Every structure is written in C-alpha cells, then in structure tokens.
Amino acid sequence: MSKVKIENKIVGYAVKQPDDESKAAKPEYRREAVEEGRAEVIRMHEKLERPEMLIGSTYKVKTPVSDHAMYVTINDIILNEGTEHEKRRPFEMFINSKNLDHYQWIVALTRIISAVFRKGGDVTFLVDELKAVFDPRGGYWKPGGKFMPSIIAELGYIVEKHLIMIGLLGSPELDAEQQKLIEEKRAEFEDSRRQTDAFSKSEYPAGAQLCAKCNTVALVMMDGCMTCLSCGDSKCG
C-alpha cells in the first residue's frame, strides 16, 4: 500500500460510505400517492421545520389545589394549506404559571408532548394516558360537580378538547335516542325525588352520585339500575 504525504493542515474529514448504506440512512417518510399534475401531500413528521407563525389556542386552568392559574397553549401547524388536503395538526404545547412548585414537571411534560405532536401519526392516545393519572393525595372538584383525579388528568381533558376542536377527535356526544331517553328518565327522577346535598347547584338532579366512567356527579337510580345522566353508562348494560 503506497503512502500519501499530506502537504496541508487537516481541517476536516468525512467517512465515505457505499451507496446502499447512504440510501438506507435516509428513510423515506410516508406520503400519499401523487397523481400526475398534482402537488405532493405533506404528512406530519419530526423533520418538518417550524414555520415563523403558528395558530394557537390558550386554555385557563384554575384548580383549588393551587393559588395561581395555569395557562395552557397548544399551537397548530397547517399542512397543505390552500389545497383539498389541508389539515390542522398540533405542533407544540406550552404551560405558563406563576407557581414555581410545578416548574420542573411542567417543562418535562410539555417537551415530551410537543415531541409526540411533531412525531406525527396518531397522537390521540395522549388523551387517555393523561386522563388516567391519579394524584395519590386525592383529586378535586370542578364547578358543576365534575371530579378531576389530578392536574395532569385535567391537562388530558384540555388536550382532548383541543383535538376535538381541530377535528382530530370526534365529539363524544350521545345519539338522539339516547339523549331523549336520558331526558325522560331525568325528568322522571326529578319528579320522584327532591334531595339537596353539597352539589345541589349542579346541572344534574339533586342526590346524584359520582359516575366512575366520566367522573361527573350524574349517577342516579332509574328502573332499579344506576344510570349516568351525563354519558349514559348503566350498570345493567
């Protein structure tokens, strides 16, 4: 092997790889099939650069376990703007609060959620994961009789609300027949029982209990079965 004498100072280097390896190192992101004469459809992926301006929504969270409110901002990116494939997708999340006790986990949580948003794909699983977090010290009641198991769970409800607003999730509404049945049973229950308790100012009948499915004080006894007037869940199926 012949020797090569280097005349100048080395200021940089690069390792040459075979063509097959270089192609494998650059994976192709999923894109929809492109018809002739039509623009390529851009999908959400982690290499997508952040635009100079994003559309955002800010939600206020005031809990009884903290003296200061939290302001949750979720910014969205518009993909394929001006085309038939235009979509609005969440891109990043920020939380601002005067309460510095939560600073570390707020920064960690928002960075992780933002990374999941930018990764693309189905990000709706975040809703169930966040709503399933319970505070070992106990949750708290929101105005109207809705129970929140933790602050993280309430952030999950906010993410769910935002995803519904931009069309990424469907609204969990009851159909017309279920709504009619609940209204009839509710009127029947209100006529038969008149009780007052700590949640008498709730929009649901007095004496209602906490529903384990939707965490709303709307569980009443109807036709010998505990039924929720909020989500329609029934112990009798």
TORLO-894295 format. One record per residue: y, x, z of N, C-alpha, C in turn; residue in three letters. Coordinates in steps of 0.02 Angstrom, whole numbers. Layout:
<recs>
+--------+--------+--------+--------+--------+--------+--------+--------+--------+------+
!   n.yy !   n.xx !   n.zz !  ca.yy !  ca.xx !  ca.zz !   c.yy !   c.xx !   c.zz ! type !
+--------+--------+--------+--------+--------+--------+--------+--------+--------+------+
!      Y !      X !      Z !      Y !      X !      Z !      Y !      X !      Z !  ALA !
...
+--------+--------+--------+--------+--------+--------+--------+--------+--------+------+
</recs>
This chain:
<recs>
+--------+--------+--------+--------+--------+--------+--------+--------+--------+------+
!   n.yy !   n.xx !   n.zz !  ca.yy !  ca.xx !  ca.zz !   c.yy !   c.xx !   c.zz ! type !
+--------+--------+--------+--------+--------+--------+--------+--------+--------+------+
!    -59 !     42 !      0 !      0 !      0 !      0 !     62 !     44 !      0 !  MET !
!    106 !     34 !    -48 !    164 !     76 !    -56 !    217 !     59 !     -3 !  SER !
!    256 !    109 !     16 !    309 !     99 !     65 !    374 !     81 !     30 !  LYS !
!    414 !     40 !     64 !    479 !     20 !     36 !    533 !     42 !     85 !  VAL !
!    579 !     81 !     62 !    632 !    106 !    104 !    691 !     57 !    103 !  LYS !
!    713 !     37 !    162 !    768 !    -11 !    169 !    834 !     28 !    174 !  ILE !
!    876 !     20 !    126 !    939 !     56 !    123 !    993 !     25 !    167 !  GLU !
!    995 !    -43 !    170 !   1049 !    -78 !    206 !   1024 !   -107 !    272 !  ASN !
!   1070 !   -128 !    313 !   1055 !   -157 !    378 !   1026 !   -227 !    369 !  LYS !
!    974 !   -243 !    408 !    942 !   -309 !    404 !    985 !   -358 !    443 !  ILE !
!   1007 !   -411 !    410 !   1050 !   -461 !    442 !   1014 !   -529 !    447 !  VAL !
!    955 !   -535 !    421 !    918 !   -597 !    425 !    852 !   -592 !    389 !  GLY !
!    807 !   -639 !    402 !    742 !   -637 !    369 !    715 !   -708 !    365 !  TYR !
!    666 !   -718 !    322 !    632 !   -783 !    315 !    560 !   -770 !    295 !  ALA !
!    515 !   -813 !    320 !    444 !   -806 !    305 !    427 !   -850 !    245 !  VAL !
!    401 !   -820 !    193 !    383 !   -856 !    133 !    316 !   -890 !    143 !  LYS !
!    313 !   -956 !    128 !    252 !   -994 !    135 !    228 !  -1018 !     67 !  GLN !
!    163 !  -1031 !     63 !    137 !  -1059 !     -1 !    168 !  -1127 !    -15 !  PRO !
!    167 !  -1147 !    -77 !    198 !  -1210 !    -97 !    166 !  -1270 !    -63 !  ASP !
!    100 !  -1270 !    -53 !     65 !  -1326 !    -22 !     88 !  -1336 !     50 !  ASP !
!     96 !  -1282 !     88 !    118 !  -1287 !    157 !    189 !  -1311 !    163 !  GLU !
!    232 !  -1288 !    118 !    302 !  -1308 !    120 !    310 !  -1382 !    106 !  SER !
!    267 !  -1408 !     61 !    269 !  -1480 !     48 !    244 !  -1520 !    107 !  LYS !
!    193 !  -1494 !    140 !    165 !  -1530 !    198 !    214 !  -1530 !    256 !  ALA !
!    258 !  -1481 !    260 !    305 !  -1476 !    316 !    361 !  -1527 !    309 !  ALA !
!    368 !  -1559 !    252 !    421 !  -1608 !    242 !    390 !  -1676 !    226 !  LYS !
!    373 !  -1715 !    279 !    341 !  -1779 !    267 !    389 !  -1829 !    234 !  PRO !
!    360 !  -1871 !    193 !    400 !  -1922 !    160 !    404 !  -1984 !    205 !  GLU !
!    464 !  -2009 !    215 !    473 !  -2069 !    255 !    458 !  -2131 !    213 !  TYR !
!    435 !  -2182 !    247 !    415 !  -2243 !    212 !    475 !  -2277 !    179 !  ARG !
!    469 !  -2292 !    117 !    522 !  -2327 !     81 !    488 !  -2380 !     38 !  ARG !
!    524 !  -2434 !     27 !    496 !  -2487 !    -14 !    492 !  -2466 !    -87 !  GLU !
!    448 !  -2498 !   -123 !    441 !  -2483 !   -194 !    506 !  -2498 !   -231 !  ALA !
!    524 !  -2454 !   -275 !    587 !  -2461 !   -311 !    574 !  -2484 !   -382 !  VAL !
!    602 !  -2540 !   -399 !    596 !  -2564 !   -467 !    646 !  -2528 !   -512 !  GLU !
!    631 !  -2527 !   -575 !    674 !  -2492 !   -623 !    743 !  -2524 !   -625 !  GLU !
!    794 !  -2482 !   -619 !    862 !  -2507 !   -620 !    888 !  -2531 !   -553 !  GLY !
!    848 !  -2523 !   -499 !    870 !  -2547 !   -433 !    875 !  -2488 !   -385 !  ARG !
!    920 !  -2495 !   -336 !    931 !  -2441 !   -288 !    873 !  -2436 !   -239 !  ALA !
!    864 !  -2377 !   -211 !    811 !  -2365 !   -163 !    829 !  -2397 !    -96 !  GLU !
!    780 !  -2427 !    -63 !    791 !  -2461 !      1 !    784 !  -2410 !     57 !  VAL !
!    835 !  -2405 !     99 !    835 !  -2357 !    154 !    804 !  -2389 !    216 !  ILE !
!    756 !  -2354 !    246 !    724 !  -2377 !    307 !    752 !  -2338 !    367 !  ARG !
!    746 !  -2367 !    426 !    769 !  -2333 !    486 !    720 !  -2277 !    504 !  MET !
!    746 !  -2216 !    514 !    705 !  -2160 !    535 !    748 !  -2111 !    574 !  HIS !
!    716 !  -2065 !    608 !    750 !  -2021 !    655 !    796 !  -1970 !    621 !  GLU !
!    787 !  -1958 !    555 !    828 !  -1910 !    519 !    891 !  -1942 !    490 !  LYS !
!    899 !  -2007 !    500 !    957 !  -2042 !    473 !   1020 !  -2021 !    511 !  LEU !
!   1070 !  -1997 !    475 !   1130 !  -1972 !    507 !   1173 !  -2030 !    533 !  GLU !
!   1207 !  -2016 !    588 !   1250 !  -2067 !    618 !   1315 !  -2074 !    577 !  ARG !
!   1332 !  -2136 !    558 !   1395 !  -2146 !    521 !   1455 !  -2134 !    567 !  PRO !
!   1514 !  -2130 !    537 !   1575 !  -2121 !    576 !   1590 !  -2182 !    619 !  GLU !
!   1572 !  -2241 !    597 !   1586 !  -2302 !    634 !   1524 !  -2346 !    638 !  MET !
!   1510 !  -2373 !    698 !   1455 !  -2419 !    708 !   1481 !  -2484 !    737 !  LEU !
!   1444 !  -2538 !    725 !   1461 !  -2603 !    754 !   1426 !  -2609 !    821 !  ILE !
!   1464 !  -2626 !    873 !   1435 !  -2629 !    940 !   1450 !  -2693 !    977 !  GLY !
!   1408 !  -2707 !   1027 !   1417 !  -2764 !   1072 !   1411 !  -2739 !   1144 !  SER !
!   1456 !  -2762 !   1187 !   1456 !  -2741 !   1257 !   1441 !  -2800 !   1302 !  THR !
!   1394 !  -2789 !   1349 !   1373 !  -2842 !   1395 !   1388 !  -2820 !   1467 !  TYR !
!   1416 !  -2866 !   1506 !   1433 !  -2851 !   1576 !   1375 !  -2871 !   1621 !  LYS !
!   1356 !  -2826 !   1667 !   1302 !  -2839 !   1714 !   1330 !  -2831 !   1785 !  VAL !
!   1333 !  -2885 !   1822 !   1358 !  -2883 !   1891 !   1302 !  -2908 !   1936 !  LYS !
!   1276 !  -2863 !   1977 !   1220 !  -2880 !   2020 !   1243 !  -2881 !   2093 !  THR !
!   1210 !  -2921 !   2136 !   1228 !  -2923 !   2207 !   1208 !  -2860 !   2246 !  PRO !
!   1169 !  -2816 !   2214 !   1146 !  -2756 !   2248 !   1194 !  -2697 !   2237 !  VAL !
!   1247 !  -2708 !   2198 !   1296 !  -2655 !   2184 !   1366 !  -2684 !   2186 !  SER !
!   1413 !  -2643 !   2211 !   1483 !  -2665 !   2216 !   1518 !  -2662 !   2149 !  ASP !
!   1492 !  -2622 !   2103 !   1525 !  -2613 !   2038 !   1481 !  -2640 !   1982 !  HIS !
!   1514 !  -2667 !   1932 !   1478 !  -2694 !   1874 !   1458 !  -2637 !   1826 !  ALA !
!   1408 !  -2651 !   1786 !   1388 !  -2605 !   1733 !   1404 !  -2637 !   1666 !  MET !
!   1426 !  -2596 !   1619 !   1442 !  -2620 !   1552 !   1395 !  -2587 !   1502 !  TYR !
!   1352 !  -2628 !   1473 !   1300 !  -2604 !   1427 !   1323 !  -2613 !   1355 !  VAL !
!   1328 !  -2558 !   1319 !   1349 !  -2561 !   1248 !   1291 !  -2540 !   1203 !  THR !
!   1276 !  -2582 !   1154 !   1225 !  -2567 !   1105 !   1258 !  -2566 !   1036 !  ILE !
!   1256 !  -2509 !   1003 !   1285 !  -2501 !    937 !   1231 !  -2509 !    883 !  ASN !
!   1250 !  -2542 !    829 !   1203 !  -2556 !    774 !   1226 !  -2520 !    710 !  ASP !
!   1177 !  -2503 !    669 !   1190 !  -2474 !    604 !   1172 !  -2525 !    550 !  ILE !
!   1211 !  -2527 !    497 !   1198 !  -2572 !    441 !   1162 !  -2533 !    386 !  ILE !
!   1100 !  -2552 !    372 !   1061 !  -2520 !    320 !   1067 !  -2559 !    255 !  LEU !
!   1072 !  -2524 !    199 !   1075 !  -2555 !    132 !   1133 !  -2605 !    128 !  ASN !
!   1190 !  -2585 !    153 !   1248 !  -2630 !    155 !   1268 !  -2652 !     86 !  GLU !
!   1281 !  -2716 !     79 !   1303 !  -2744 !     16 !   1248 !  -2761 !    -33 !  GLY !
!   1184 !  -2753 !    -11 !   1127 !  -2769 !    -55 !   1087 !  -2826 !    -24 !  THR !
!   1037 !  -2849 !    -61 !    994 !  -2902 !    -36 !    949 !  -2878 !     20 !  GLU !
!    943 !  -2813 !     29 !    902 !  -2785 !     82 !    943 !  -2763 !    143 !  HIS !
!   1003 !  -2789 !    149 !   1047 !  -2770 !    206 !   1015 !  -2792 !    272 !  GLU !
!   1013 !  -2745 !    318 !    984 !  -2759 !    384 !   1027 !  -2726 !    438 !  LYS !
!   1031 !  -2758 !    495 !   1067 !  -2731 !    553 !   1016 !  -2710 !    604 !  ARG !
!   1016 !  -2646 !    623 !    967 !  -2619 !    669 !   1002 !  -2582 !    726 !  ARG !
!    975 !  -2585 !    788 !   1005 !  -2549 !    844 !    999 !  -2474 !    834 !  PRO !
!   1051 !  -2438 !    851 !   1053 !  -2366 !    839 !   1059 !  -2326 !    903 !  PHE !
!   1099 !  -2349 !    951 !   1109 !  -2312 !   1013 !   1131 !  -2360 !   1069 !  GLU !
!   1125 !  -2336 !   1130 !   1141 !  -2378 !   1189 !   1177 !  -2335 !   1241 !  MET !
!   1230 !  -2364 !   1270 !   1268 !  -2330 !   1323 !   1277 !  -2378 !   1382 !  PHE !
!   1280 !  -2350 !   1443 !   1294 !  -2389 !   1503 !   1349 !  -2355 !   1542 !  ILE !
!   1401 !  -2392 !   1558 !   1458 !  -2365 !   1595 !   1466 !  -2402 !   1661 !  ASN !
!   1476 !  -2365 !   1715 !   1485 !  -2395 !   1780 !   1522 !  -2347 !   1826 !  SER !
!   1558 !  -2375 !   1874 !   1591 !  -2334 !   1925 !   1543 !  -2310 !   1978 !  LYS !
!   1486 !  -2341 !   1982 !   1436 !  -2324 !   2033 !   1398 !  -2261 !   2011 !  ASN !
!   1412 !  -2205 !   2044 !   1380 !  -2142 !   2025 !   1310 !  -2134 !   2055 !  LEU !
!   1289 !  -2182 !   2097 !   1221 !  -2177 !   2126 !   1168 !  -2183 !   2073 !  ASP !
!   1183 !  -2218 !   2018 !   1135 !  -2229 !   1965 !   1146 !  -2183 !   1905 !  HIS !
!   1189 !  -2133 !   1912 !   1210 !  -2094 !   1853 !   1151 !  -2060 !   1819 !  TYR !
!   1106 !  -2028 !   1857 !   1053 !  -1989 !   1827 !   1004 !  -2033 !   1787 !  GLN !
!    981 !  -2087 !   1818 !    932 !  -2128 !   1782 !    965 !  -2167 !   1726 !  TRP !
!   1030 !  -2181 !   1731 !   1065 !  -2214 !   1677 !   1067 !  -2169 !   1615 !  ILE !
!   1084 !  -2106 !   1625 !   1088 !  -2058 !   1569 !   1019 !  -2049 !   1538 !  VAL !
!    967 !  -2041 !   1581 !    900 !  -2031 !   1555 !    875 !  -2093 !   1516 !  ALA !
!    887 !  -2152 !   1545 !    863 !  -2214 !   1513 !    897 !  -2227 !   1446 !  LEU !
!    963 !  -2218 !   1444 !    999 !  -2231 !   1382 !    980 !  -2181 !   1327 !  THR !
!    968 !  -2119 !   1345 !    948 !  -2070 !   1295 !    879 !  -2086 !   1266 !  ARG !
!    833 !  -2108 !   1310 !    766 !  -2124 !   1286 !    768 !  -2186 !   1242 !  ILE !
!    804 !  -2238 !   1264 !    808 !  -2299 !   1224 !    841 !  -2286 !   1157 !  ILE !
!    895 !  -2245 !   1157 !    928 !  -2228 !   1095 !    882 !  -2190 !   1048 !  SER !
!    841 !  -2146 !   1075 !    794 !  -2108 !   1034 !    742 !  -2155 !   1003 !  ALA !
!    719 !  -2205 !   1041 !    671 !  -2253 !   1015 !    703 !  -2295 !    960 !  VAL !
!    766 !  -2315 !    970 !    802 !  -2353 !    918 !    805 !  -2313 !    853 !  PHE !
!    824 !  -2249 !    858 !    832 !  -2209 !    797 !    766 !  -2190 !    765 !  ARG !
!    712 !  -2195 !    803 !    646 !  -2180 !    775 !    626 !  -2230 !    723 !  LYS !
!    650 !  -2293 !    730 !    634 !  -2345 !    682 !    569 !  -2380 !    699 !  GLY !
!    547 !  -2422 !    654 !    486 !  -2460 !    666 !    500 !  -2520 !    712 !  GLY !
!    448 !  -2542 !    746 !    453 !  -2600 !    790 !    476 !  -2577 !    859 !  ASP !
!    539 !  -2591 !    876 !    568 !  -2571 !    940 !    569 !  -2628 !    990 !  VAL !
!    541 !  -2686 !    971 !    544 !  -2744 !   1015 !    500 !  -2736 !   1077 !  THR !
!    453 !  -2688 !   1077 !    411 !  -2678 !   1135 !    451 !  -2656 !   1196 !  PHE !
!    511 !  -2627 !   1185 !    553 !  -2606 !   1241 !    570 !  -2664 !   1287 !  LEU !
!    577 !  -2724 !   1259 !    596 !  -2782 !   1299 !    544 !  -2795 !   1353 !  VAL !
!    481 !  -2800 !   1334 !    428 !  -2814 !   1382 !    419 !  -2757 !   1432 !  ASP !
!    427 !  -2695 !   1409 !    419 !  -2638 !   1454 !    474 !  -2637 !   1508 !  GLU !
!    536 !  -2652 !   1489 !    591 !  -2651 !   1537 !    587 !  -2711 !   1584 !  LEU !
!    569 !  -2770 !   1557 !    566 !  -2830 !   1599 !    508 !  -2827 !   1649 !  LYS !
!    461 !  -2782 !   1639 !    403 !  -2777 !   1683 !    415 !  -2730 !   1742 !  ALA !
!    475 !  -2701 !   1748 !    490 !  -2654 !   1802 !    514 !  -2694 !   1863 !  VAL !
!    481 !  -2683 !   1921 !    498 !  -2718 !   1983 !    525 !  -2668 !   2034 !  PHE !
!    578 !  -2688 !   2068 !    607 !  -2647 !   2121 !    566 !  -2655 !   2185 !  ASP !
!    540 !  -2599 !   2213 !    499 !  -2606 !   2275 !    538 !  -2634 !   2334 !  PRO !
!    605 !  -2630 !   2332 !    646 !  -2658 !   2385 !    659 !  -2733 !   2375 !  ARG !
!    637 !  -2760 !   2319 !    647 !  -2830 !   2304 !    701 !  -2839 !   2251 !  GLY !
!    697 !  -2895 !   2216 !    745 !  -2910 !   2164 !    804 !  -2949 !   2191 !  GLY !
!    836 !  -2989 !   2148 !    894 !  -3027 !   2168 !    900 !  -3089 !   2125 !  TYR !
!    940 !  -3136 !   2149 !    950 !  -3200 !   2114 !   1016 !  -3198 !   2076 !  TRP !
!   1012 !  -3222 !   2014 !   1072 !  -3229 !   1974 !   1099 !  -3300 !   1980 !  LYS !
!   1163 !  -3311 !   1965 !   1190 !  -3379 !   1966 !   1150 !  -3425 !   1920 !  PRO !
!   1134 !  -3484 !   1946 !   1093 !  -3531 !   1909 !   1020 !  -3531 !   1931 !  GLY !
!   1002 !  -3486 !   1978 !    934 !  -3486 !   2005 !    885 !  -3444 !   1967 !  GLY !
!    907 !  -3397 !   1925 !    861 !  -3353 !   1889 !    849 !  -3290 !   1929 !  LYS !
!    786 !  -3273 !   1939 !    767 !  -3214 !   1979 !    759 !  -3153 !   1935 !  PHE !
!    790 !  -3098 !   1956 !    783 !  -3034 !   1922 !    744 !  -2986 !   1966 !  MET !
!    686 !  -2962 !   1944 !    646 !  -2917 !   1986 !    677 !  -2848 !   1996 !  PRO !
!    724 !  -2828 !   1953 !    756 !  -2762 !   1960 !    815 !  -2758 !   1912 !  SER !
!    857 !  -2706 !   1921 !    912 !  -2695 !   1874 !    885 !  -2676 !   1805 !  ILE !
!    831 !  -2637 !   1805 !    800 !  -2618 !   1741 !    776 !  -2680 !   1703 !  ILE !
!    748 !  -2727 !   1740 !    725 !  -2789 !   1708 !    783 !  -2827 !   1676 !  ALA !
!    840 !  -2828 !   1711 !    898 !  -2862 !   1682 !    922 !  -2827 !   1618 !  GLU !
!    917 !  -2760 !   1616 !    933 !  -2724 !   1555 !    885 !  -2744 !   1499 !  LEU !
!    822 !  -2757 !   1517 !    774 !  -2781 !   1468 !    794 !  -2848 !   1439 !  GLY !
!    820 !  -2893 !   1481 !    843 !  -2958 !   1457 !    904 !  -2950 !   1411 !  TYR !
!    946 !  -2900 !   1426 !   1005 !  -2888 !   1384 !    983 !  -2862 !   1316 !  ILE !
!    936 !  -2815 !   1315 !    910 !  -2789 !   1251 !    878 !  -2846 !   1211 !  VAL !
!    841 !  -2890 !   1246 !    811 !  -2947 !   1212 !    864 !  -2992 !   1182 !  GLU !
!    917 !  -3006 !   1221 !    971 !  -3048 !   1197 !   1004 !  -3018 !   1135 !  LYS !
!   1013 !  -2952 !   1136 !   1045 !  -2919 !   1079 !   1000 !  -2920 !   1017 !  HIS !
!    936 !  -2908 !   1026 !    890 !  -2908 !    969 !    884 !  -2978 !    939 !  LEU !
!    889 !  -3030 !    981 !    889 !  -3098 !    955 !    953 !  -3110 !    915 !  ILE !
!   1009 !  -3084 !    940 !   1073 !  -3094 !    908 !   1076 !  -3063 !    838 !  MET !
!   1045 !  -3005 !    829 !   1047 !  -2971 !    764 !    988 !  -2992 !    719 !  ILE !
!    945 !  -3036 !    744 !    891 !  -3062 !    704 !    827 !  -3022 !    705 !  GLY !
!    821 !  -2973 !    750 !    760 !  -2933 !    754 !    706 !  -2968 !    794 !  LEU !
!    726 !  -3014 !    838 !    680 !  -3054 !    877 !    696 !  -3128 !    865 !  LEU !
!    645 !  -3169 !    869 !    655 !  -3241 !    864 !    675 !  -3271 !    931 !  GLY !
!    715 !  -3323 !    930 !    737 !  -3355 !    991 !    678 !  -3393 !   1023 !  SER !
!    664 !  -3380 !   1087 !    607 !  -3413 !   1120 !    623 !  -3485 !   1140 !  PRO !
!    634 !  -3527 !   1091 !    651 !  -3596 !   1105 !    590 !  -3641 !   1097 !  GLU !
!    590 !  -3696 !   1134 !    537 !  -3745 !   1129 !    546 !  -3789 !   1068 !  LEU !
!    491 !  -3815 !   1042 !    497 !  -3860 !    985 !    523 !  -3928 !   1008 !  ASP !
!    536 !  -3973 !    961 !    567 !  -4037 !    977 !    524 !  -4080 !   1023 !  ALA !
!    458 !  -4079 !   1011 !    413 !  -4120 !   1051 !    409 !  -4095 !   1123 !  GLU !
!    404 !  -4029 !   1131 !    403 !  -4001 !   1198 !    467 !  -4014 !   1236 !  GLN !
!    524 !  -4007 !   1201 !    589 !  -4018 !   1233 !    596 !  -4092 !   1254 !  GLN !
!    573 !  -4138 !   1211 !    576 !  -4209 !   1228 !    533 !  -4225 !   1288 !  LYS !
!    472 !  -4197 !   1291 !    427 !  -4209 !   1347 !    457 !  -4183 !   1412 !  LEU !
!    487 !  -4123 !   1409 !    517 !  -4094 !   1469 !    575 !  -4136 !   1493 !  ILE !
!    616 !  -4161 !   1447 !    672 !  -4203 !   1467 !    649 !  -4268 !   1499 !  GLU !
!    596 !  -4298 !   1472 !    570 !  -4359 !   1501 !    541 !  -4346 !   1571 !  GLU !
!    502 !  -4293 !   1579 !    473 !  -4277 !   1643 !    526 !  -4258 !   1694 !  LYS !
!    578 !  -4225 !   1670 !    632 !  -4205 !   1714 !    669 !  -4266 !   1741 !  ARG !
!    684 !  -4313 !   1698 !    717 !  -4375 !   1720 !    673 !  -4413 !   1769 !  ALA !
!    608 !  -4415 !   1755 !    561 !  -4450 !   1800 !    559 !  -4416 !   1868 !  GLU !
!    558 !  -4350 !   1867 !    555 !  -4314 !   1930 !    619 !  -4322 !   1971 !  PHE !
!    677 !  -4321 !   1938 !    740 !  -4328 !   1973 !    747 !  -4397 !   2005 !  GLU !
!    719 !  -4448 !   1973 !    722 !  -4515 !   2000 !    676 !  -4524 !   2060 !  ASP !
!    620 !  -4487 !   2060 !    571 !  -4496 !   2113 !    584 !  -4453 !   2174 !  SER !
!    618 !  -4398 !   2165 !    630 !  -4352 !   2221 !    702 !  -4329 !   2221 !  ARG !
!    733 !  -4331 !   2279 !    801 !  -4309 !   2288 !    803 !  -4261 !   2347 !  ARG !
!    799 !  -4196 !   2333 !    800 !  -4146 !   2386 !    856 !  -4096 !   2373 !  GLN !
!    878 !  -4065 !   2426 !    929 !  -4012 !   2421 !    902 !  -3949 !   2454 !  THR !
!    917 !  -3892 !   2424 !    897 !  -3829 !   2453 !    948 !  -3776 !   2434 !  ASP !
!    931 !  -3713 !   2442 !    979 !  -3659 !   2431 !   1002 !  -3655 !   2359 !  ALA !
!    963 !  -3683 !   2313 !    981 !  -3680 !   2243 !    998 !  -3748 !   2214 !  PHE !
!   1030 !  -3790 !   2256 !   1047 !  -3858 !   2235 !   1099 !  -3859 !   2179 !  SER !
!   1136 !  -3803 !   2170 !   1186 !  -3800 !   2117 !   1155 !  -3780 !   2050 !  LYS !
!   1090 !  -3770 !   2050 !   1057 !  -3751 !   1988 !   1058 !  -3808 !   1938 !  SER !
!   1049 !  -3791 !   1874 !   1047 !  -3842 !   1822 !    981 !  -3879 !   1822 !  GLU !
!    932 !  -3856 !   1863 !    868 !  -3889 !   1867 !    863 !  -3932 !   1929 !  TYR !
!    815 !  -3978 !   1933 !    812 !  -4026 !   1988 !    808 !  -3992 !   2056 !  PRO !
!    835 !  -4027 !   2106 !    832 !  -4001 !   2174 !    760 !  -3999 !   2198 !  ALA !
!    742 !  -3947 !   2233 !    674 !  -3938 !   2259 !    629 !  -3901 !   2212 !  GLY !
!    654 !  -3879 !   2154 !    613 !  -3842 !   2106 !    594 !  -3774 !   2135 !  ALA !
!    537 !  -3748 !   2114 !    512 !  -3684 !   2137 !    518 !  -3631 !   2083 !  GLN !
!    505 !  -3568 !   2102 !    511 !  -3512 !   2055 !    451 !  -3511 !   2008 !  LEU !
!    467 !  -3507 !   1942 !    415 !  -3500 !   1890 !    396 !  -3427 !   1883 !  CYS !
!    332 !  -3412 !   1887 !    309 !  -3343 !   1882 !    312 !  -3316 !   1811 !  ALA !
!    319 !  -3359 !   1761 !    320 !  -3337 !   1692 !    389 !  -3318 !   1669 !  LYS !
!    440 !  -3361 !   1684 !    508 !  -3348 !   1659 !    557 !  -3331 !   1715 !  CYS !
!    533 !  -3328 !   1778 !    575 !  -3310 !   1836 !    635 !  -3356 !   1844 !  ASN !
!    624 !  -3421 !   1832 !    676 !  -3471 !   1840 !    654 !  -3523 !   1891 !  THR !
!    701 !  -3545 !   1933 !    685 !  -3596 !   1983 !    683 !  -3664 !   1947 !  VAL !
!    629 !  -3677 !   1914 !    623 !  -3738 !   1874 !    552 !  -3766 !   1876 !  ALA !
!    511 !  -3745 !   1925 !    442 !  -3766 !   1929 !    437 !  -3828 !   1974 !  LEU !
!    413 !  -3883 !   1946 !    409 !  -3946 !   1983 !    339 !  -3976 !   1974 !  VAL !
!    321 !  -4023 !   2019 !    257 !  -4057 !   2015 !    264 !  -4119 !   1970 !  MET !
!    227 !  -4120 !   1916 !    229 !  -4177 !   1870 !    157 !  -4196 !   1852 !  MET !
!    139 !  -4259 !   1863 !     73 !  -4285 !   1847 !     18 !  -4243 !   1881 !  ASP !
!     32 !  -4222 !   1943 !    -17 !  -4185 !   1981 !    -25 !  -4113 !   1960 !  GLY !
!     24 !  -4086 !   1922 !     18 !  -4017 !   1897 !     87 !  -3984 !   1900 !  CYS !
!     89 !  -3921 !   1922 !    152 !  -3884 !   1924 !    172 !  -3864 !   1853 !  MET !
!    232 !  -3887 !   1833 !    257 !  -3877 !   1765 !    328 !  -3849 !   1767 !  THR !
!    342 !  -3799 !   1725 !    409 !  -3769 !   1721 !    452 !  -3807 !   1672 !  CYS !
!    511 !  -3827 !   1694 !    557 !  -3863 !   1651 !    598 !  -3817 !   1606 !  LEU !
!    591 !  -3751 !   1616 !    628 !  -3703 !   1575 !    588 !  -3679 !   1515 !  SER !
!    526 !  -3655 !   1528 !    485 !  -3627 !   1474 !    426 !  -3671 !   1455 !  CYS !
!    413 !  -3725 !   1494 !    358 !  -3770 !   1478 !    291 !  -3747 !   1503 !  GLY !
!    287 !  -3692 !   1542 !    224 !  -3667 !   1566 !    194 !  -3716 !   1616 !  ASP !
!    129 !  -3728 !   1611 !     96 !  -3776 !   1654 !     30 !  -3746 !   1680 !  SER !
!     15 !  -3759 !   1743 !    -47 !  -3734 !   1772 !   -107 !  -3770 !   1743 !  LYS !
!    -96 !  -3829 !   1714 !   -152 !  -3868 !   1687 !   -164 !  -3853 !   1613 !  CYS !
!   -126 !  -3806 !   1586 !   -136 !  -3787 !   1515 !    -96 !  -3830 !   1467 !  GLY !
+--------+--------+--------+--------+--------+--------+--------+--------+--------+------+
</recs>
